[in-house]
Amino acid sequence: MIKTLYYVYFLISFITFGQDNCNLFIKGEIYDVSNQVISDATIVIKNDSIRTITNEKGEYKLLNLCAGQYEIVVSALGYNKITKTMYLKHSIHQDFVLENDGVSLNEVKIVSQKTYNLTEPTSDLKEADLNKSRGQSLGEILKVLPGVNAVQTGPSLYKPMIHGLFGNRIVTINNGLRLESQQWGSDHAPEIDPFTANKITVVKGASGVKYGSEAIGGVIILSPEEVLTTPGYKVGGFVSGFSNNNQANFGIKTDVSGKKIKGLGLRLSSSFKKGGNFKTPNYYLANTGSSEYNLSTTLVYKYKNWLTEVYLSQFKANIGLFRGAQFGNMEDLATAITSSRPRVNADFTYDISKPYQEVKHQVYKLAQKIKIDNIGNLELIFGAQNNYRAEWDIKELGQQQDKATIDFGLTTYSANINFQHSIFKGFVGEVGTFAMRQANVVSSNNVRLFIPNYRSYNAGIFWTEKYATTKWEFEAGMRYDNRYYKVFKYDKNELISPELRYDNFSYSLGANRLINKHITLKSNIGTAYRPPGMNELYADGLHHGLSSFEIGNQNLKTEVANNTNLSLVALYSKTKLELTVFNNVINNYIYLTPSIPAVVTVRGVFLSYKYVQADIVMRGVDLYFEQLFTKTIKYQLKASGLIGKNRLNHDYLIMMPPNRVNNAIDYIFGKKGIFHDLTFSLNHQYVAKQNNLPTTKQTLEINTSSNTVTFGQNDDYLAPPSGYHLFGSSLSSNVKIRNQIIDFRMGVQNVFNITYRDYLNRYRYFANEAGRNFFFQFNFNL
Amino acid sequence: MKNNFSAPFCVLVATMLLLSCKKKEENPQKNPENELITTVQIKVSDGTETKTAQWKNVAGYGNSGNITIDTLFLKQGSTYTGEIVLLNESNPNDIDTISYEVEEEAEDHQFFYFVQPTSLFTLNILDKDKNMVPIGLEFEVKNLSNVGTGSLRAVLKHQAALKPKSGQGDFTLGSTDVDISIPVKIK
């Protein structure tokens, strides 16, 4: 017998999109046809020094692989070698069966392929992408992904929007725990420090089965890097700065693991941000400064198949709200809308005065993972979250001094038990159950409460299975959830405590067809539901931001989304294409509609809005295209389009993201002296005008001292802003000093200092967007 | 040394989980049943007689209210001094005079008056803040040369940090705390 050599070679150098995430692994077992493990088999990657041999249990592990396409050839003494090409996007479990030498054809036999490939359309931001955006908030970072937008409240508050849905219709999972905060408010940005994550995945479309209620629009998953548990230390960090609002950011992350207690690792991570007033091309935006401090620590202990994790984190921010968007009645609103520049003048300052938001979010997590050989992985997660939000408006007559206008305290305790079973007859799957208790306490400074106090209990159970062949991947899942609310509120002078119960069943089905080694077709049907939010049920007060009364509706029913996605993914050595079309049918979609006549109060006239429901559909397309023309020129195109309509009267929906296109050209100089990967990038963004608007139902005329303003055209205050083109450029590189890599970047956003307004900015009625912004970023790893 | 880290953390997490039983949510705060200003009184005096007309809504909040408005009766040829009083009469046993706060925060507030038709009478503001910018809690009414009817609109602007430091003030700044009109009849 001849001992065969095992060749694995790097098929294509994925310089362009392969080097982002280099902590992937392939692992698995190697068997013979009689299902006996084969030890001492070797797995090598040619042109890459990675090679390994199987242990006495037939197990192998290839670590620290970058995303990219690989061809793996496996064989052992006395067996035929086999070859498999795989595109590695996620870490995978890959088993192989080798046939006895000379007996059979030289073909690939795959016992199972445990992949984490989802059938839903997803987009990832890996460490390299995140390095480009250090210092920006989560909503701002995610905007670069096709199909993802942000609803803005001024220049510093970004709320992620996936396929036209945001807020309570999106679930955010940070380090394994669902973020529980006051997400019903469109000016409440997620309380998350993106620096703690080294990967962010956005799942687009209804994904209720895996992520529970509210995942109607999609899911944002932030995952940290594994904590170091082998002796040594690791320090990483960033420094960045932005010229427009003189913003400075700093972050540092340290992992330590000692020799004394093997498997014990500790991480400390901290970041800091401070910015002042933003500047449009013509004026400063008064009181738009913000500051943020974040601190987190993770303690991990690994012992054999046990992994214990304790995680504590705190997010703290003070965010100034644009002073020019604060006013009383409709006449004030009309004055603000019609004046060519904000009535409030400002210079640059870091000082934040009223109105501002004070936000604090604490997370306590205890997780235990147990790997049971040949059976599966068991995971228990306990979480406690404390969300505090205080909104400090300018004190009004009749209010107390030094008390927040309104403050919310939301406390959540949760427990998850998940079990991922090992490969069983070609299936891999997961069952899970979870329970949650939540309490919300609201207090105000003599203003009406927007949401009442409540306590809720939530329990759910889910089961998903995947099955894969060489050409197909199938996925199916189901989930049952039960939610109970007990509301505590006063009705006049009587304390009432209505109880609400919701139970829902969701399912998902998906299939991936691997047409050839380059092209995959993905399809998915997912459902999700969302019980009406507390504000939608019980709001009864003045919404200070937009001079309107909001009236809740206690008869609202659960929103149910039924989402179909179809994607085509093509990966070639120089070309990458991802095309997704989606159709999201939502029944009982809850939205606000103005109700005329206006309300007359001692403060003048206000518009009143009430919550109603309709059956709607949202259809759209996302495109991502990347082409390496020569070794030095790379082109990138991202485009998304969406239409949202009422299915009954075919009226367009309000606040849908306008169509947009992004182009980028990179000129790659490569290595120049000490500078590696020196790249110059030019980018262009075009956002179209939103022309698909609801029909005008009722209008309201308001006289100001100089004008008459008509409200209610297309159910809005003001026509959508024109489309705009923005240009930017950057120069990036990295230098290696001994073993340290310093990655740096400098550039400019909105190079031509263009004056524009964005349809999805809630302050578009009052002010322009920020102007030219120079920036720099340093990322270091010691 | 690292071993000592884990114990306090575990204790902390355990404590957090145990503290879950405080049921603060069961004692909600009451919603104010009315706006914080329920009543606007215009009081005028010609030296011998004081007349009061008021705009009042103590019946609810938002569009559930019930507004009552008096007519202000004035005598042709007279000259009056007047004041505006803001009250919170939600609790009849504890009436709160909100206009005192305007006096205390004079540099943040200003009343503006509009007479319709403008020929009906002249209203001049008498009081000024420390920057010599009008406040509008006190005023005089004169030039009542003809018999007629019309209206007086009173607008209180809250201009924290925006109120001009000189001149006669700027109506277009800030947010509106009061905006009411009362009918006026001159006999």
Chai-1 contact restraints between the chains, C-beta under 6 A:
chainA,res_idxA,chainB,res_idxB,connection_type,confidence,min_distance_angstrom,max_distance_angstrom,comment,restraint_id
A,G258,B,K2,contact,1.0,0.0,6.0,A-B,restraint_1
A,I261,B,N3,contact,1.0,0.0,6.0,A-B,restraint_2
A,L264,B,K2,contact,1.0,0.0,6.0,A-B,restraint_3
A,L299,B,F5,contact,1.0,0.0,6.0,A-B,restraint_4
A,L299,B,S6,contact,1.0,0.0,6.0,A-B,restraint_5
A,L299,B,F9,contact,1.0,0.0,6.0,A-B,restraint_6
A,V310,B,F9,contact,1.0,0.0,6.0,A-B,restraint_7
A,F327,B,S175,contact,1.0,0.0,6.0,A-B,restraint_8
A,G328,B,S175,contact,1.0,0.0,6.0,A-B,restraint_9
A,G328,B,T176,contact,1.0,0.0,6.0,A-B,restraint_10
A,N329,B,T176,contact,1.0,0.0,6.0,A-B,restraint_11
A,D332,B,S175,contact,1.0,0.0,6.0,A-B,restraint_12
A,D332,B,T176,contact,1.0,0.0,6.0,A-B,restraint_13
A,T335,B,T172,contact,1.0,0.0,6.0,A-B,restraint_14
A,R343,B,T172,contact,1.0,0.0,6.0,A-B,restraint_15
A,R343,B,L173,contact,1.0,0.0,6.0,A-B,restraint_16
A,Y364,B,V13,contact,1.0,0.0,6.0,A-B,restraint_17
A,Y364,B,M16,contact,1.0,0.0,6.0,A-B,restraint_18
A,L366,B,V13,contact,1.0,0.0,6.0,A-B,restraint_19
A,A384,B,M16,contact,1.0,0.0,6.0,A-B,restraint_20
A,I394,B,A160,contact,1.0,0.0,6.0,A-B,restraint_21
A,L397,B,I98,contact,1.0,0.0,6.0,A-B,restraint_22
A,L397,B,E101,contact,1.0,0.0,6.0,A-B,restraint_23
A,L397,B,D177,contact,1.0,0.0,6.0,A-B,restraint_24
A,G398,B,L36,contact,1.0,0.0,6.0,A-B,restraint_25
A,G398,B,N88,contact,1.0,0.0,6.0,A-B,restraint_26
A,G398,B,I98,contact,1.0,0.0,6.0,A-B,restraint_27
A,Y413,B,S20,contact,1.0,0.0,6.0,A-B,restraint_28
A,A439,B,E25,contact,1.0,0.0,6.0,A-B,restraint_29
A,V441,B,K24,contact,1.0,0.0,6.0,A-B,restraint_30
A,V441,B,E25,contact,1.0,0.0,6.0,A-B,restraint_31
A,S443,B,Q29,contact,1.0,0.0,6.0,A-B,restraint_32
A,N446,B,P32,contact,1.0,0.0,6.0,A-B,restraint_33
A,N446,B,L36,contact,1.0,0.0,6.0,A-B,restraint_34
A,R448,B,N31,contact,1.0,0.0,6.0,A-B,restraint_35
A,L449,B,N31,contact,1.0,0.0,6.0,A-B,restraint_36
A,N453,B,E25,contact,1.0,0.0,6.0,A-B,restraint_37
A,N453,B,P28,contact,1.0,0.0,6.0,A-B,restraint_38
A,R455,B,E25,contact,1.0,0.0,6.0,A-B,restraint_39
A,F488,B,E25,contact,1.0,0.0,6.0,A-B,restraint_40
A,F488,B,E26,contact,1.0,0.0,6.0,A-B,restraint_41
A,F488,B,P28,contact,1.0,0.0,6.0,A-B,restraint_42
A,K489,B,P28,contact,1.0,0.0,6.0,A-B,restraint_43
A,Y490,B,K30,contact,1.0,0.0,6.0,A-B,restraint_44
A,F549,B,G62,contact,1.0,0.0,6.0,A-B,restraint_45
A,V599,B,G62,contact,1.0,0.0,6.0,A-B,restraint_46
A,V599,B,N63,contact,1.0,0.0,6.0,A-B,restraint_47
A,T601,B,E35,contact,1.0,0.0,6.0,A-B,restraint_48
A,V602,B,E35,contact,1.0,0.0,6.0,A-B,restraint_49
A,V602,B,I37,contact,1.0,0.0,6.0,A-B,restraint_50
A,V602,B,V178,contact,1.0,0.0,6.0,A-B,restraint_51
A,R603,B,T176,contact,1.0,0.0,6.0,A-B,restraint_52
A,R603,B,D179,contact,1.0,0.0,6.0,A-B,restraint_53
A,G604,B,T176,contact,1.0,0.0,6.0,A-B,restraint_54
A,G604,B,D179,contact,1.0,0.0,6.0,A-B,restraint_55
A,S705,B,F171,contact,1.0,0.0,6.0,A-B,restraint_56
